[in-house]
């Protein structure tokens, strides 16, 4: 058998300037093919030069083009398109087009490469996003429809190949019956089978380029990514066959020139031998295709085995009855029962749960109540554990955790509908989400706390009432968790419970806080801000004059090179904090200056995840990053049918973050890193701090400073350095950095924003 014409490994680049590039990377990492796929996030011409093929993600095409120009990538990208395969999805499809209609004032810079004209936002605006099943030629299991996700999708207006251009192949069309009624690019009575009408084309290829007007990366179906890789391999086959025919022609010429008298049958015999070799190559390639498909299945099965309990737990969610058997005998528990099969706008059975309001004390006239939602674990989980989750703010609802973080339902920004969260914490443990303190979400009563100790006392009072209704949960291993300002809540709650171990009937084992507020703003925002901009300069794209101003200010305010000078392993003593230590000096608020400048470059700049830009995605909970809410549809938890389903008060106008101050006179507590956190770490069996590296509102280096300035278990800070790319997940590769010492584990998650 001939050696394979497929390369043993290929390098696929993903243009990582803006948009859904992380989602494309995740899909490529899921593929299990015979070849090794190296993935490069392309942000520079040097990155691009490493690639055999390129994916341009969905996002905002004008912004992507602008950032590409600022990064010196436009020219190299246009050269790449002329030579190598490129796949554009949604915004990427616009950039691949020959011409575009509906552009912003000043036009649209394009890469070209495909002989088509498209219309921006042809299928409607953001709120008219939709999903539809697609019949796609050439995919594995092509009889199974592909789930198309259309978000401000472009429409193909015309196919414009010149006589010398490669032919255009239609890969998929969208049935006109599935079009949103508000779109205007395509009449609803159009004949979607008319081969002369391009407007229902949603996927096409022209030689080695692929264009899709929808987002395959926003599904869980990897067949389009496999299709693109297979298309790239077909180029190798084409080149091998071409080289073989060139060899035949060359040998014929050599024979003819060397010996003009050589009999014709000699050349004919040689031609037959070489042609036979070429045929063997063709047969071998087809055989490998068949083998590769079978090998794909085998490798997928092996990957599932390798991921083990994580994948089994994930696959168990989303079906009826897929929870551990748990019953509550107190008759009051039935008043809180939530039927997971009838949750509005959720088209699968989430399973049983319990939700509602409980008071913070047993006083008969108690008017202050907290809203909770309790979920038992999935079938692979343990009934021995109970996790408490709270969001931060202060005053932001923990129901965000249910729908957009670690709960059983996933309904994130820009997502058209709810889907099961295969990575839900509820797969492995019971979890209770509590809207606290008083004044948050559906919770009732007038806020009256002044500090974190009072907050902890009220929450413990709530739990005393909770365990009175659900005594079967007593004795469970109890863990506290939360994000953002919960980085302040959780250490104080833990400290209160450790100081009053008999206050609740569960043993506290530890805590998890992510992107936590644990120190002063000067530590977590100001000191690391300029270095953060330098790290992500291709994203911020600030001009040199402003960067010079930042450098001068950082030097004057003692922020410059702070990490290199002071954040050592081990620390050389307490780290000096600039300004008053509590606040920055006048003229030293570089964080706010950066934020304002970033908004000038990218008006959709998001401090919670810096890679986000236009379009500002609709959010079912009404909290689109850094921006005011503009949607007109009801928030999910403001629907009366949802309120009724989860026993929430119908008279409450729910907002994700409270419009009232839950600390009426401010929070007088010190940041926990300067007070209770070291002691809480020492008394916990497990202590975890997590930080997303794309978070600008609280910067990971600031959390490192806070850790290195703490003393716990007899030593200050971590004694050995945090190793890069040390957070490795089987089957997924390096996802960030991780370090553990003296009972504290610290994670940094690459590409993650504010969690």
C-alpha positions as CSV (number, residue, x, y, z in Angstrom):
1,X,0.0,0.0,0.0
2,X,1.3,3.5,-0.8
3,X,2.2,5.9,1.9
4,X,-0.7,8.2,2.9
5,X,-1.2,11.3,0.9
6,X,-2.7,12.9,4.0
7,X,-0.2,14.7,6.2
8,X,0.3,13.2,9.6
9,X,-0.4,16.6,11.1
10,X,-1.8,19.9,9.9
11,X,-1.9,23.3,11.5
12,X,-5.2,25.1,11.5
13,X,-5.2,28.8,12.4
14,X,-8.2,30.6,13.9
15,X,-8.2,34.4,13.5
16,X,-8.4,35.4,17.1
17,X,-8.9,39.1,17.0
18,X,-12.6,39.2,17.9
19,X,-15.6,37.0,17.8
20,X,-16.3,33.3,18.5
21,X,-12.7,32.0,18.0
22,X,-12.7,30.2,21.3
23,X,-15.8,28.2,20.2
24,X,-14.0,27.2,17.0
25,X,-11.0,26.0,18.9
26,X,-13.2,23.9,21.2
27,X,-14.8,22.2,18.2
28,X,-11.5,21.4,16.6
29,X,-10.2,20.0,19.9
30,X,-13.2,17.7,20.0
31,X,-12.4,16.1,16.6
32,X,-10.9,12.7,16.7
33,X,-9.2,12.1,13.4
34,X,-6.3,10.1,12.1
35,X,-4.2,13.3,11.8
36,X,-3.0,15.4,14.6
37,X,-4.4,18.9,14.4
38,X,-2.3,21.8,15.7
39,X,-4.3,24.9,16.5
40,X,-2.9,28.4,16.3
41,X,-4.7,31.5,17.5
42,X,-3.8,33.9,14.8
43,X,-3.1,37.5,16.0
44,X,0.1,38.3,14.1
45,X,1.6,37.7,10.6
46,X,4.0,35.3,12.3
47,X,1.1,33.2,13.7
48,X,-0.5,33.1,10.2
49,X,2.7,31.9,8.6
50,X,2.5,28.7,10.6
51,X,-0.9,27.7,9.3
52,X,-2.0,25.2,6.6
53,X,-5.6,26.4,6.8
54,X,-7.5,29.2,8.5
55,X,-10.9,29.8,10.1
56,X,-12.4,33.3,10.3
57,X,-15.0,33.3,13.1
58,X,-18.3,35.0,13.5
59,X,-18.3,38.3,15.3
60,X,-18.4,41.8,13.8
61,X,-16.7,41.9,10.4
62,X,-15.9,45.7,10.4
63,X,-14.2,45.3,13.8
64,X,-12.3,42.2,12.7
65,X,-11.1,44.0,9.6
66,X,-10.0,47.0,11.7
67,X,-8.1,44.9,14.2
68,X,-6.5,43.0,11.4
69,X,-5.3,46.2,9.9
70,X,-3.9,47.4,13.2
71,X,-2.1,44.1,13.7
72,X,-0.6,44.3,10.2
73,X,-2.5,41.2,9.1
74,X,-4.7,42.5,6.2
75,X,-2.0,42.0,3.5
76,X,-0.8,38.6,4.8
77,X,-4.4,37.4,5.1
78,X,-5.2,38.4,1.5
79,X,-2.1,36.5,0.4
80,X,-3.1,33.5,2.5
81,X,-6.5,33.4,0.9
82,X,-5.0,33.2,-2.5
83,X,-2.9,30.1,-1.6
84,X,-4.5,28.1,1.2
85,X,-8.0,27.0,2.4
86,X,-10.1,29.5,4.4
87,X,-13.4,28.9,6.1
88,X,-15.5,32.0,7.0
89,X,-18.5,31.7,9.4
90,X,-21.0,34.6,9.5
91,X,-18.8,37.7,9.8
92,X,-16.0,35.6,8.4
93,X,-18.2,34.8,5.4
94,X,-18.6,38.6,4.8
95,X,-14.8,39.0,4.8
96,X,-14.3,36.2,2.3
97,X,-16.9,37.7,-0.1
98,X,-16.0,39.6,-3.3
99,X,-18.5,42.3,-2.5
100,X,-20.8,43.3,0.3
101,X,-24.0,45.4,0.5
102,X,-25.4,47.0,3.6
103,X,-22.1,48.1,4.9
104,X,-21.5,50.9,7.4
105,X,-20.5,54.4,6.2
106,X,-17.1,54.2,4.7
107,X,-17.5,50.7,3.3
108,X,-16.1,47.4,4.4
109,X,-12.5,46.1,4.0
110,X,-12.6,42.6,2.6
111,X,-10.2,39.7,2.0
112,X,-12.0,38.3,-1.0
113,X,-11.4,34.8,-2.2
114,X,-14.9,33.8,-3.0
115,X,-16.8,35.0,-6.1
116,X,-20.0,36.0,-4.3
117,X,-21.8,39.2,-3.1
118,X,-23.4,39.1,0.3
119,X,-25.7,41.4,2.3
120,X,-24.8,42.2,5.9
121,X,-27.5,41.3,8.4
122,X,-29.7,40.1,5.6
123,X,-31.6,37.7,7.8
124,X,-32.5,40.5,10.3
125,X,-31.3,42.1,13.4
126,X,-30.0,40.6,16.6
127,X,-33.4,40.0,18.1
128,X,-34.4,38.2,14.9
129,X,-31.8,35.5,15.4
130,X,-33.1,32.0,14.7
131,X,-32.2,28.4,14.4
132,X,-33.1,25.9,11.6
133,X,-32.4,22.4,10.5
134,X,-30.2,22.2,7.4
135,X,-29.7,19.5,4.8
136,X,-26.0,19.5,4.0
137,X,-24.3,17.7,1.2
138,X,-20.9,16.1,2.0
139,X,-21.2,15.8,5.8
140,X,-20.7,12.6,7.7
141,X,-24.2,11.1,8.3
142,X,-25.6,13.6,5.8
143,X,-29.1,12.2,6.2
144,X,-29.0,13.8,9.7
145,X,-29.9,17.5,9.5
146,X,-27.3,20.0,10.8
147,X,-28.6,22.5,13.4
148,X,-28.0,26.0,11.9
149,X,-27.7,29.0,14.3
150,X,-28.3,32.3,12.5
151,X,-27.3,35.5,14.4
152,X,-27.4,38.7,12.3
153,X,-26.5,36.4,9.4
154,X,-25.5,37.6,6.0
155,X,-27.5,36.6,2.9
156,X,-25.8,35.5,-0.4
157,X,-27.2,37.9,-3.0
158,X,-25.3,36.7,-6.1
159,X,-22.7,34.2,-7.4
160,X,-20.2,36.0,-9.6
161,X,-17.6,33.5,-10.9
162,X,-15.6,34.7,-13.9
163,X,-14.8,32.2,-16.7
164,X,-11.4,31.6,-15.1
165,X,-12.6,31.2,-11.5
166,X,-13.1,27.8,-9.9
167,X,-16.8,26.7,-10.0
168,X,-19.0,27.4,-6.9
169,X,-20.6,24.4,-5.2
170,X,-23.7,24.9,-3.2
171,X,-23.4,22.9,0.1
172,X,-26.7,23.8,1.8
173,X,-29.8,25.9,1.3
174,X,-32.3,27.1,3.9
175,X,-35.9,26.4,3.3
176,X,-37.8,29.6,2.9
177,X,-40.5,28.3,5.2
178,X,-38.0,28.5,8.1
179,X,-37.1,32.2,7.5
180,X,-37.9,34.8,10.2
181,X,-40.8,36.9,9.1
182,X,-39.1,40.2,9.8
183,X,-36.2,39.7,7.4
184,X,-36.5,41.6,4.1
185,X,-33.7,40.1,2.0
186,X,-35.8,37.1,0.8
187,X,-39.5,37.1,-0.1
188,X,-41.2,34.5,2.0
189,X,-42.8,33.0,-1.1
190,X,-39.4,32.5,-2.8
191,X,-38.8,29.2,-4.5
192,X,-36.0,27.8,-2.4
193,X,-35.4,25.0,-4.9
194,X,-34.6,27.5,-7.7
195,X,-30.9,26.9,-8.5
196,X,-30.8,30.4,-10.0
197,X,-31.8,32.2,-6.8
198,X,-28.8,32.3,-4.4
199,X,-30.5,34.0,-1.5
200,X,-31.4,30.8,0.3
201,X,-27.8,29.5,0.0
202,X,-26.3,29.3,3.5
203,X,-23.2,27.2,2.8
204,X,-21.0,27.0,-0.3
205,X,-17.5,26.2,-1.4
206,X,-15.3,27.4,-4.1
207,X,-12.4,25.1,-4.6
208,X,-10.7,25.0,-1.2
209,X,-12.6,27.9,0.5
210,X,-15.8,27.3,2.6
211,X,-18.4,29.9,3.4
212,X,-21.2,29.5,5.9
213,X,-23.6,32.3,6.8
214,X,-24.5,30.6,10.1
215,X,-22.5,29.5,13.2
216,X,-21.5,25.8,13.3
217,X,-19.2,26.6,16.2
218,X,-22.2,27.5,18.4
219,X,-23.6,24.0,18.3
220,X,-22.3,20.7,19.7
221,X,-22.1,19.1,16.2
222,X,-18.5,18.9,14.9
223,X,-19.3,17.6,11.4
224,X,-18.7,21.0,9.6
225,X,-15.3,21.2,11.3
226,X,-14.5,17.7,10.2
227,X,-15.7,18.6,6.7
228,X,-13.3,21.5,6.5
229,X,-10.4,19.4,7.6
230,X,-11.3,16.7,5.1
231,X,-11.6,19.4,2.4
232,X,-8.0,20.5,3.3
233,X,-6.8,16.9,3.0
234,X,-8.4,16.7,-0.5
235,X,-5.9,19.4,-1.6
236,X,-3.1,17.1,-0.6
237,X,-4.7,14.3,-2.7
238,X,-5.2,16.7,-5.6
239,X,-1.5,17.9,-5.4
240,X,-0.3,14.2,-5.2
241,X,-2.3,13.3,-8.3
242,X,-1.2,16.4,-10.1
243,X,2.4,15.6,-9.3
244,X,2.0,12.0,-10.6
245,X,0.6,13.2,-13.9
246,X,3.4,15.7,-14.2
247,X,5.9,12.9,-13.5
248,X,4.2,10.8,-16.3
249,X,4.5,13.8,-18.7
250,X,8.1,14.5,-17.7
251,X,9.2,10.9,-18.1
252,X,7.6,10.8,-21.6
253,X,9.4,13.9,-22.6
254,X,12.7,12.6,-21.3
255,X,12.3,9.3,-23.2
256,X,11.3,11.1,-26.3
257,X,14.2,13.5,-26.1
258,X,16.8,10.9,-25.1
259,X,15.9,8.5,-27.9
260,X,13.6,9.7,-30.6
261,X,13.8,6.3,-32.1
262,X,12.4,4.6,-29.0
263,X,9.4,2.5,-30.0
264,X,6.0,3.9,-29.1
265,X,5.1,0.8,-27.1
266,X,8.0,1.5,-24.7
267,X,6.4,4.8,-23.7
268,X,3.0,3.2,-23.7
269,X,4.2,0.5,-21.3
270,X,5.8,3.1,-19.0
271,X,2.6,5.2,-19.1
272,X,0.6,2.1,-18.1
273,X,2.9,1.4,-15.1
274,X,2.8,5.0,-13.8
275,X,-0.9,5.2,-14.4
276,X,-1.4,2.0,-12.4
277,X,0.6,3.5,-9.6
278,X,-1.7,6.6,-9.7
279,X,-4.8,4.4,-9.6
280,X,-3.3,2.6,-6.5
281,X,-2.9,6.0,-4.9
282,X,-6.6,6.8,-5.7
283,X,-7.8,3.4,-4.3
284,X,-5.7,3.8,-1.2
285,X,-7.0,7.3,-0.6
286,X,-10.6,6.0,-0.8
287,X,-9.8,3.1,1.4
288,X,-8.3,5.5,4.0
289,X,-11.4,7.6,3.9
290,X,-13.5,4.6,4.8
291,X,-10.9,3.6,7.4
292,X,-10.7,7.1,8.8
293,X,-14.5,7.2,9.4
294,X,-14.3,4.0,11.3
295,X,-11.2,5.2,13.1
296,X,-13.1,8.3,14.0
297,X,-15.8,6.3,15.8
298,X,-13.2,4.3,17.7
299,X,-11.3,7.3,18.7
300,X,-14.4,9.1,19.9
301,X,-15.3,6.0,22.0
302,X,-11.7,6.0,23.4
303,X,-12.0,9.8,24.2
304,X,-15.2,9.1,26.1
305,X,-13.5,6.4,28.1
306,X,-10.5,8.7,28.8
307,X,-12.6,11.5,30.1
308,X,-14.4,9.0,32.3
309,X,-16.7,10.2,35.0
310,X,-16.7,13.8,33.8
311,X,-18.2,12.8,30.4
312,X,-20.5,10.1,31.9
313,X,-21.9,12.6,34.3
314,X,-22.3,15.2,31.6
315,X,-24.2,12.8,29.3
316,X,-26.5,11.9,32.1
317,X,-28.1,15.3,32.4
318,X,-31.1,16.5,30.5
319,X,-33.4,13.6,30.7
320,X,-36.4,12.6,32.9
321,X,-35.6,11.0,36.2
322,X,-31.8,11.5,35.8
323,X,-31.2,12.5,39.4
324,X,-30.3,10.6,42.6
325,X,-33.3,9.3,44.4
326,X,-34.1,11.8,47.2
327,X,-37.3,12.3,49.1
328,X,-38.2,14.8,51.8
329,X,-40.7,13.8,54.5
330,X,-41.7,17.2,55.9
331,X,-45.0,18.1,54.3
332,X,-43.8,21.7,53.9
333,X,-41.2,20.5,51.3
334,X,-43.9,19.7,48.8
335,X,-44.8,23.4,48.7
336,X,-41.4,24.1,47.2
337,X,-41.4,21.3,44.6
338,X,-40.6,22.3,41.0
339,X,-41.6,20.0,38.2
340,X,-38.6,20.0,35.8
341,X,-40.7,18.8,32.9
342,X,-42.9,21.9,32.9
343,X,-40.4,24.8,33.2
344,X,-41.4,27.4,30.6
345,X,-39.2,27.6,27.4
346,X,-37.2,24.5,28.6
347,X,-37.9,21.7,26.2
348,X,-36.5,18.8,28.3
349,X,-37.1,17.4,31.7
350,X,-34.6,19.1,34.1
351,X,-35.6,16.7,36.8
352,X,-37.1,17.5,40.3
353,X,-35.9,20.6,42.2
354,X,-37.2,22.7,45.1
355,X,-37.5,26.5,45.1
356,X,-39.1,29.4,47.0
357,X,-38.8,31.9,49.8
358,X,-37.7,31.1,53.4
359,X,-37.3,33.7,56.3
360,X,-33.9,34.5,57.8
361,X,-35.2,33.8,61.4
362,X,-37.9,31.9,63.2
363,X,-39.6,35.1,64.4
364,X,-43.3,35.2,63.7
365,X,-43.1,38.7,62.4
366,X,-40.0,38.1,60.3
367,X,-40.5,39.9,56.9
368,X,-37.0,39.3,55.5
369,X,-36.9,36.3,53.3
370,X,-34.3,34.8,50.9
371,X,-35.2,33.0,47.6
372,X,-33.5,29.7,46.9
373,X,-33.5,27.0,44.3
374,X,-32.2,23.5,45.3
375,X,-31.1,20.8,42.8
376,X,-30.2,17.2,43.8
377,X,-27.3,15.5,42.0
378,X,-27.3,13.5,38.8
379,X,-27.0,9.7,38.8
380,X,-23.2,9.8,38.8
381,X,-23.1,12.3,41.6
382,X,-22.9,12.0,45.4
383,X,-25.6,12.6,48.0
384,X,-22.9,13.2,50.5
385,X,-22.2,16.8,49.4
386,X,-24.1,20.0,49.4
387,X,-22.8,23.1,47.6
388,X,-24.0,26.7,48.3
389,X,-23.7,29.1,45.4
390,X,-24.1,32.9,45.4
391,X,-23.4,35.6,42.9
392,X,-21.7,38.8,43.8
393,X,-22.6,42.4,43.0
394,X,-23.2,43.1,45.8
395,X,-26.9,42.5,45.1
396,X,-26.7,40.3,42.0
397,X,-29.0,37.3,41.7
398,X,-27.7,33.8,42.1
399,X,-30.2,32.6,39.5
400,X,-27.6,33.8,37.0
401,X,-25.6,30.8,38.3
402,X,-28.6,28.5,37.4
403,X,-28.9,29.7,33.8
404,X,-25.4,31.0,32.8
405,X,-22.7,29.5,35.0
406,X,-22.8,26.1,36.7
407,X,-26.5,25.2,36.8
408,X,-28.3,22.4,34.8
409,X,-29.7,24.9,32.3
410,X,-27.5,26.8,29.8
411,X,-28.9,30.0,28.3
412,X,-26.0,32.3,27.7
413,X,-25.7,35.7,25.9
414,X,-26.8,35.4,22.3
415,X,-28.1,31.8,22.8
416,X,-31.5,31.4,21.0
417,X,-33.0,29.0,23.6
418,X,-32.2,27.0,26.7
419,X,-30.1,23.9,26.3
420,X,-28.9,21.3,28.9
421,X,-25.6,22.2,30.5
422,X,-23.5,19.1,30.2
423,X,-20.9,20.5,32.6
424,X,-23.3,21.4,35.3
425,X,-22.1,21.1,38.9
426,X,-25.4,19.4,39.6
427,X,-24.1,16.4,37.7
428,X,-21.9,15.5,40.7
429,X,-23.4,17.2,43.7
430,X,-26.5,18.8,45.3
431,X,-26.4,22.5,45.0
432,X,-28.5,25.3,46.5
433,X,-28.6,28.7,44.8
434,X,-29.6,31.5,47.2
435,X,-30.4,35.1,46.3
436,X,-28.8,37.0,49.1
437,X,-28.4,39.4,50.9
438,X,-31.9,40.8,51.5
439,X,-32.7,43.1,48.6
440,X,-31.4,40.7,45.9
441,X,-33.6,39.2,43.2
442,X,-36.9,37.8,44.5
443,X,-35.8,38.1,48.1
444,X,-38.1,40.0,50.4
445,X,-37.7,42.7,53.0
446,X,-35.8,45.9,53.6
447,X,-31.9,45.7,53.5
448,X,-30.4,46.6,56.9
449,X,-26.9,45.1,57.0
450,X,-23.7,47.2,57.5
451,X,-21.0,44.6,57.1
452,X,-20.2,41.1,56.1
453,X,-20.6,39.6,59.6
454,X,-24.2,40.7,59.6
455,X,-24.7,39.3,56.1
456,X,-23.3,36.0,57.3
457,X,-25.6,36.0,60.4
458,X,-28.7,36.5,58.2
459,X,-27.6,33.8,55.7
460,X,-27.0,31.3,58.6
461,X,-30.5,32.2,59.9
462,X,-31.9,31.3,56.5
463,X,-30.1,28.0,56.5
464,X,-31.6,27.1,59.9
465,X,-35.0,27.5,58.4
466,X,-34.0,25.6,55.3
467,X,-32.7,22.5,57.2
468,X,-35.9,22.6,59.3
469,X,-37.9,22.0,56.1
470,X,-35.3,19.6,54.5
471,X,-33.8,17.7,57.4
472,X,-32.6,14.9,55.1
473,X,-29.8,17.2,54.0
474,X,-28.3,17.5,57.5
475,X,-24.9,16.1,57.9
476,X,-23.8,16.6,54.3
477,X,-20.3,17.9,53.5
478,X,-20.9,21.6,53.0
479,X,-19.0,23.8,50.6
480,X,-19.4,27.5,49.9
481,X,-18.9,29.0,46.4
482,X,-19.5,32.1,44.5
483,X,-18.0,34.7,42.1
484,X,-17.0,38.3,41.9
485,X,-18.1,40.2,45.1
486,X,-18.9,36.8,46.5
487,X,-15.1,36.7,47.0
488,X,-15.9,39.0,49.9
489,X,-19.1,37.3,51.0
490,X,-17.8,33.7,51.1
491,X,-14.7,34.1,53.4
492,X,-16.8,36.0,55.9
493,X,-19.6,33.5,55.8
494,X,-17.1,30.7,56.2
495,X,-15.5,32.5,59.1
496,X,-18.8,32.9,60.8
497,X,-19.6,29.2,60.4
498,X,-16.2,28.1,61.6
499,X,-16.6,30.4,64.7
500,X,-20.1,29.0,65.3
501,X,-19.9,25.4,64.2
502,X,-23.3,24.5,65.8
503,X,-25.2,27.2,64.0
504,X,-26.1,24.9,61.1
505,X,-26.3,21.1,61.0
506,X,-23.7,20.5,58.3
507,X,-19.9,20.4,58.6
508,X,-18.2,23.1,56.5
509,X,-15.5,21.5,54.4
510,X,-14.2,24.4,52.2
511,X,-14.9,27.1,49.6
512,X,-14.5,28.0,46.0
513,X,-14.4,31.7,44.8
514,X,-13.9,32.7,41.2
515,X,-12.7,36.1,39.9
516,X,-13.0,37.2,43.5
517,X,-13.0,40.6,45.1
518,X,-10.6,39.9,47.9
519,X,-8.5,43.1,48.2
520,X,-8.5,46.9,47.5
521,X,-9.3,48.1,44.0
522,X,-5.8,49.6,43.7
523,X,-4.5,46.0,44.0
524,X,-7.0,44.2,41.7
525,X,-7.5,47.0,39.1
526,X,-4.9,49.8,39.1
527,X,-1.5,48.1,39.6
528,X,-2.0,45.4,37.0
529,X,-4.0,47.4,34.4
530,X,-1.2,48.7,32.2
531,X,0.6,45.4,32.0
532,X,-2.8,43.8,31.1
533,X,-3.2,46.2,28.2
534,X,0.3,45.4,27.0
535,X,-0.5,41.7,27.1
536,X,-3.6,42.1,25.0
537,X,-2.5,45.1,22.9
538,X,-3.9,43.6,19.7
539,X,-7.4,43.5,21.4
540,X,-7.2,47.0,23.0
541,X,-5.5,48.6,19.8
542,X,-4.8,51.8,21.7
543,X,-2.5,54.3,19.9
544,X,1.1,54.9,20.8
545,X,0.5,58.4,22.2
546,X,-2.0,57.0,24.8
547,X,0.3,54.0,25.5
548,X,3.1,56.4,26.2
549,X,0.8,58.3,28.6
550,X,0.0,55.0,30.4
551,X,3.6,54.1,30.8
552,X,4.5,57.5,32.2
553,X,1.5,57.4,34.6
554,X,2.4,53.9,35.7
555,X,5.9,54.9,36.5
556,X,4.9,58.0,38.4
557,X,2.3,56.0,40.4
558,X,4.7,53.1,41.2
559,X,2.7,50.6,39.1
560,X,5.4,50.0,36.5
561,X,7.0,46.5,36.6
562,X,5.3,45.8,39.9
563,X,4.9,42.1,39.2
564,X,8.6,41.7,38.3
565,X,9.9,43.7,41.2
566,X,7.7,42.5,44.1
567,X,5.6,39.4,43.2
568,X,8.4,36.9,43.8
569,X,8.3,33.3,44.9
570,X,8.7,33.3,47.9
571,X,7.9,36.9,48.7
572,X,10.7,39.1,50.2
573,X,8.4,40.6,52.8
574,X,5.1,42.5,52.6
575,X,4.4,43.9,49.2
576,X,4.4,47.7,49.1
577,X,1.0,49.1,48.0
578,X,1.1,52.4,46.2
579,X,-1.0,55.4,47.1
580,X,-2.7,55.1,50.5
581,X,-2.7,51.3,50.0
582,X,-6.5,51.6,50.3
583,X,-7.0,54.0,47.3
584,X,-4.9,55.3,44.4
585,X,-3.4,58.7,44.5
586,X,-4.9,61.6,42.4
587,X,-3.9,61.2,38.8
588,X,-3.3,57.5,39.2
589,X,-6.6,56.0,38.0
590,X,-5.2,54.3,35.0
591,X,-8.0,51.6,34.9
592,X,-10.7,54.1,34.3
593,X,-8.6,55.9,31.6
594,X,-8.0,52.6,29.8
595,X,-11.7,51.7,30.0
596,X,-12.7,55.1,28.4
597,X,-10.0,54.8,25.7
598,X,-11.0,51.2,24.9
599,X,-14.6,52.4,24.3
600,X,-13.4,54.9,21.8
601,X,-11.7,52.2,19.8
602,X,-14.4,49.6,20.3
603,X,-17.8,51.0,21.6
604,X,-18.8,47.5,22.5
605,X,-15.7,46.8,24.7
606,X,-16.7,44.6,27.6
607,X,-14.8,44.8,30.9
608,X,-16.1,41.3,31.8
609,X,-14.6,39.6,28.8
610,X,-12.3,41.7,26.7
611,X,-12.6,39.7,23.5
612,X,-16.3,40.6,23.1
613,X,-17.4,43.3,20.6
614,X,-20.4,44.0,18.3
615,X,-22.9,42.6,18.0
616,X,-24.0,43.1,21.6
617,X,-25.7,39.9,22.2
618,X,-29.2,39.7,23.6
619,X,-29.3,38.3,27.2
620,X,-32.3,36.4,28.5
621,X,-31.4,37.7,32.0
622,X,-30.9,41.3,30.9
623,X,-27.2,41.9,31.7
624,X,-25.2,42.2,28.5
625,X,-21.7,42.8,29.8
626,X,-20.9,46.4,30.4
627,X,-23.9,47.8,28.6
628,X,-27.4,49.0,29.4
629,X,-30.2,46.7,28.5
630,X,-31.9,47.4,25.2
631,X,-34.0,44.3,24.6
632,X,-37.7,44.5,24.6
633,X,-38.6,40.9,25.3
634,X,-39.3,39.9,29.0
635,X,-36.5,38.7,31.1
636,X,-36.8,35.0,31.8
637,X,-37.4,35.4,35.5
638,X,-39.9,38.2,34.9
639,X,-42.3,35.9,33.1
640,X,-45.4,35.2,35.2
641,X,-45.3,31.5,34.2
642,X,-41.7,31.2,35.2
643,X,-42.4,32.8,38.6
644,X,-45.3,30.5,39.2
645,X,-43.2,27.4,38.2
646,X,-40.5,28.2,40.8
647,X,-42.8,29.6,43.5
648,X,-41.4,33.2,43.2
649,X,-43.5,36.2,44.2
650,X,-45.5,37.4,41.2
651,X,-45.4,41.1,42.4
652,X,-41.6,41.4,42.2
653,X,-40.0,43.1,39.1
654,X,-36.9,40.8,39.0
655,X,-33.6,42.2,37.9
656,X,-30.3,40.4,37.7
657,X,-28.6,43.0,39.8
658,X,-30.6,45.0,42.4
659,X,-31.6,48.6,41.9
660,X,-31.3,49.2,45.6
661,X,-28.3,49.2,47.9
662,X,-28.1,45.9,49.8
663,X,-25.7,47.6,52.2
664,X,-27.6,50.9,52.8
665,X,-24.7,52.6,54.5
666,X,-21.9,50.7,52.6
667,X,-20.0,47.6,53.5
668,X,-17.7,48.5,56.4
669,X,-15.8,45.2,56.3
670,X,-12.1,45.0,55.4
671,X,-11.3,43.1,52.2
672,X,-11.0,39.4,53.2
673,X,-7.4,39.0,52.1
674,X,-6.6,41.6,54.8
675,X,-8.8,40.0,57.4
676,X,-10.5,36.6,57.6
677,X,-9.3,34.8,54.4
678,X,-6.0,33.4,55.7
679,X,-7.7,31.9,58.8
680,X,-10.5,30.5,56.6
681,X,-7.9,28.8,54.4
682,X,-6.3,27.2,57.4
683,X,-9.5,25.9,58.8
684,X,-10.8,24.5,55.4
685,X,-10.1,21.0,54.0
686,X,-10.4,22.5,50.5
687,X,-9.7,26.1,49.5
688,X,-9.9,27.1,45.8
689,X,-9.5,30.5,44.1
690,X,-10.1,30.7,40.3
691,X,-9.5,33.6,37.9
692,X,-10.3,34.2,34.2
693,X,-7.3,35.7,32.4
694,X,-9.6,37.8,30.0
695,X,-11.3,39.6,33.0
696,X,-10.6,43.3,33.1
697,X,-12.9,44.4,35.9
698,X,-10.9,42.3,38.4
699,X,-7.5,41.4,36.9
700,X,-5.8,38.0,37.7
701,X,-2.4,39.6,38.5
702,X,-4.2,41.6,41.2
703,X,-5.4,38.3,42.7
704,X,-1.8,37.1,42.6
705,X,-0.7,40.2,44.5
706,X,-3.3,39.6,47.1
707,X,-2.3,36.0,47.6
708,X,1.4,36.8,47.8
709,X,0.7,39.4,50.4
710,X,-1.3,36.9,52.7
711,X,0.3,34.7,55.4
712,X,-1.4,31.4,56.1
713,X,-0.2,28.1,57.6
714,X,3.0,29.8,58.8
715,X,4.3,31.2,55.5
716,X,3.6,34.3,53.3
717,X,2.3,33.6,49.8
718,X,3.2,30.8,47.5
719,X,6.8,29.7,47.9
720,X,7.3,28.4,44.4
721,X,6.3,30.0,41.0
722,X,3.0,29.3,39.3
723,X,3.9,27.3,36.1
724,X,2.4,28.4,32.8
725,X,0.1,25.9,31.0
726,X,0.0,23.7,34.1
727,X,-3.8,23.4,34.2
728,X,-4.2,20.4,31.8
729,X,-7.5,18.6,31.2
730,X,-7.4,15.2,29.6
731,X,-8.5,15.3,26.0
732,X,-8.6,19.1,26.0
733,X,-5.0,20.2,26.6
734,X,-3.6,23.1,28.6
735,X,-6.5,25.4,29.6
736,X,-4.5,27.7,31.9
737,X,-2.3,27.6,35.0
738,X,-2.7,25.9,38.4
739,X,-0.8,25.9,41.6
740,X,-1.3,24.4,45.1
741,X,0.4,25.0,48.4
742,X,-0.5,24.6,52.0
743,X,-4.2,23.8,51.4
744,X,-4.8,26.6,48.9
745,X,-5.3,25.8,45.1
746,X,-5.2,28.7,42.6
747,X,-6.4,28.3,39.0
748,X,-6.1,30.8,36.1
749,X,-8.3,29.9,33.1
750,X,-7.0,31.1,29.7
751,X,-9.5,33.0,27.5
752,X,-12.1,33.1,30.3
753,X,-13.7,36.3,31.3
754,X,-15.3,37.3,34.6
755,X,-16.8,34.1,36.0
